[in-house]
């Protein structure tokens, strides 16, 4: 006795659609997660670049005697939506050594840096 196979059975169609759905779901969620990580990384890099430029400017001012040192003064600046607070203190134990404390804030993140510079 011969049996005819004229096509897919309906259960095979349902299973293939379910497998396809799971595969598409996995790919779309992984792409979405990658996009969110990349967008966070871009904002973090922008924040770090701004902090680096500001810190290098402060070091340049101190090295070239362009900085007026006053005690316990907090400098506040706003650059590209980020708030930057910085203080410069002279370290008395070392000859012409200065400590720069800097804090950069965004809506979601806050970074702190400490650096030293000599004349």
C-alpha positions in Angstrom: 0.0 0.0 0.0 1.4 3.4 -1.0 0.9 6.6 1.0 0.9 9.9 -0.6 2.8 12.8 0.7 1.3 15.8 -0.8 2.7 18.5 1.4 3.2 19.6 5.0 0.9 18.6 7.8 -0.6 21.5 9.7 1.4 20.6 12.8 4.6 20.9 10.9 3.6 24.3 9.7 2.8 25.4 13.3 6.2 24.1 14.6 8.2 25.8 11.8 6.4 29.1 12.5 7.1 28.7 16.3 10.8 28.0 15.6 11.0 31.0 13.3 9.3 33.2 15.9 11.8 32.2 18.6 14.8 32.8 16.3 13.5 36.3 15.3 12.8 37.1 19.0 16.3 36.1 20.1 17.9 38.1 17.3 15.8 41.2 17.9 16.4 41.2 21.7 20.1 40.8 21.2 20.2 43.7 18.7 18.2 45.9 21.1 20.6 45.1 24.0 23.6 45.9 21.8 22.1 49.2 20.8 21.4 50.2 24.4 24.9 49.3 25.4 26.4 51.3 22.5 24.3 54.4 23.3 25.4 54.3 27.0 29.0 53.8 25.9 28.8 56.9 23.6 27.6 59.1 26.4 30.2 57.7 28.8 33.0 58.4 26.3 31.7 61.9 25.7 31.7 62.6 29.4 35.2 61.2 29.8 36.5 63.3 26.8 35.1 66.5 28.3 36.6 65.6 31.7 40.0 64.9 30.1 40.0 68.2 28.1 39.0 70.2 31.2 41.6 68.5 33.4 44.3 69.2 30.8 43.3 72.8 30.6 43.6 73.2 34.4 47.1 71.5 34.3 48.2 73.9 31.5 47.0 76.9 33.5 48.9 75.8 36.6 52.1 75.0 34.7 52.2 78.4 32.9 51.3 80.5 36.0 47.9 81.5 34.6 46.0 80.1 37.5 45.0 82.3 40.5 45.0 80.0 43.5 42.5 80.9 46.1 41.7 78.8 49.1 38.6 76.5 49.2 37.2 77.8 45.9 35.0 75.5 43.9 34.9 76.3 40.2 31.6 75.3 38.6 31.3 75.1 34.8 28.6 73.7 32.5 29.9 72.1 29.3 27.5 70.3 26.9 24.9 69.7 29.6 27.5 68.3 32.1 28.2 70.1 35.4 31.9 70.2 36.3 33.1 71.1 39.8 36.8 71.4 40.4 39.1 72.5 43.2 42.8 73.1 43.1 44.9 72.8 46.3 48.5 73.4 46.8 50.3 70.5 48.6 52.6 72.1 51.1 54.7 69.0 51.7 56.1 69.1 48.2 57.6 72.0 46.2 55.1 73.6 43.8 52.9 70.5 43.7 49.1 71.0 43.2 46.2 68.6 43.6 43.3 68.9 41.2 40.0 67.4 42.3 37.3 67.3 39.6 33.8 66.0 39.6 31.6 65.7 36.4 27.9 65.0 36.6 25.2 64.2 34.2 21.6 63.3 34.9 22.4 59.6 35.4 26.1 59.4 36.2 28.7 61.1 38.3 32.5 60.7 37.9 35.3 61.9 40.2 38.9 62.4 39.2 42.0 63.4 41.2 45.2 64.5 39.6 48.5 66.0 40.5 50.6 68.6 38.7 53.9 70.3 39.3 55.3 73.5 37.9 
